[in-house]
């Protein structure tokens, strides 16, 4: 699977557990949630042991005899678009979660590496210990792809474990035309991909690879688990093209706006510039029971200045954007796309007619 997905060779299972030159390996976890939690717990254990052994650091920053004070100083980083399981993993490992707010740029929500670098430096100055960072390939809300190359280099600079949550979109690395989305994956220390999503494998099958398997094998005092799995045939991703066709239908309609960069099977859209009508559209579609869509939203902060009596006051305003999520999956046909669009468009017409009365 490492070769099939184009992942770095460092994730390949070593032929010898004690091989000092190669400690990569993979394991099948129940879910991406457990994969991230497992890595977080392993990193916490490694950092604790490292700091206790390093007398110069432990006496300067922590009390050797009180491991609790050490854990209290450990910080993990992710963006506000990360899946909720990432935050739960940090909590489970008792790591402080420093959530980096994404920046809205056109249709993209950007996890800015400059913001990450600034947050890490500020935490270090305050005496905290940065230990882990999680970036996402295919965020849950808008299927955004965070810049693995830039984030990975920041993590490398500060010696922070870099984990990539590719639960949904990672399987697409099987296709050469989507490999560009994985730029920077070579900087990752671990990555998880849910085979029970796009790879059509029965639940539960979440693939976790680590560049150093001893992070978890030592922490949990078990023998390393090596991943051996065969697959017959290669999955097709025609539903990605169908998602683009659905996007085209909505764009041509003129009453809708697309709020995400459609690259896979997820299309996020809304009635133009109207949260309440978008909510009403969702409600009516649910009541009709013909098309099932999920409602979601994102928040954007904008700085503004107010001038009064030769004085300028700067303040932040928060704008909420509500949208609907349409997902094209395995088995989706053009007939399904046309049907969904017709039902959504018809419902939108009813709502807009009522609104304009």
Steps between C-alpha positions, in 0.01 A plus 500: 500500500791735566618453142147514357428830672839647417590546867865539607698178553556600864146372570584148379515234770855414600629148450652513846344646813843602625619653172644837608487638146134432433211500746204568275185294515124484466209376704126467443298702750126499561456860380684822422395620846684215669798536265551863599444425869752214486766726350426778750537262796822360356649847445407605853679195642812559289525869591459424870783246492723730293459798732550295816826361359620844394599650834585843360155544346301334776650714777456818299142448385341232716525314826643153430310347789160634388415361158159665521660842472677381187181380333332828589757679285462283190320666208360355175395706199234472230269726300141591579397284203639180651257218575366498855677168560837680479406726790370199694829321438690793651268504801538124546879538503465799737668731247403863485328571168615815324254546214620721215228703334489460123500794261233539231652556155241491221344152533779355712548484876877521550694352793778761484843364598601851611224493762620156611860620531394804703286287732786254561750775574259671741433172681871423533562846646230429757670177605274255316625194312374466139477129426263434209319657206217354291421616146209374290468374144132553421339680796158377609312824449632618161751235379788747531862388451739659745853584384697198618829632364495829688355354821740206485803728475385698804462176696845384387655830610356468852539121523124444529332174399304564179189287452284514186131417531415376150203293612279600207718625216819302555377205294492724192882495499455172313417714195797678337285803420443563872857444620569875494266537799748301707793737449688509831385155614869405512532730803229316696595277793170315483191482282164328521265410214157341537486205263134450598415821312621540142676162479175303544639298791254389767490704819713517705834547324703814564858476378762666718864535397786636710856585405601365843269227629672497839302813590199277562658155543716622789226711657253210514759226559385273222672341202487710182204425275583488132252572230457239227199536275422419137250672277354371174453771242508874537206715607345746259433860589237590243288653775760778523417602141128480579552738791652748254196459276272572795706809574458609139122458519480717813729764353301517177176531697615839629316490832764300683860563599771238555694558823771235470762403245338187351769239437355174628143389569391786725315807373420775753241751381241749620237739375691817416580721798217373719549278804134491600374396157772235484378363834143509368607312188657231718189475717267467201717236333498295821122531527453382142731203558621491140858620542701482822762770556700603806509860622836646603666838554830679545593818680719777362654781699555835332685798643334838467590854602265763636612864494372738767631844596848445358508157662506170316357195676575153361270209574415153377166396351396139447302395195328163486443328167240223494508246216377157390724200435434276199707182478552290188594144600577162344205396290384855430384545140426800279134414543542545877672835446221626273234375743662671800547826312138505376365443851730762654425753225123443530511544876711815461241643260222446755699668776610798291145551369371514859780735601431739211125519563 
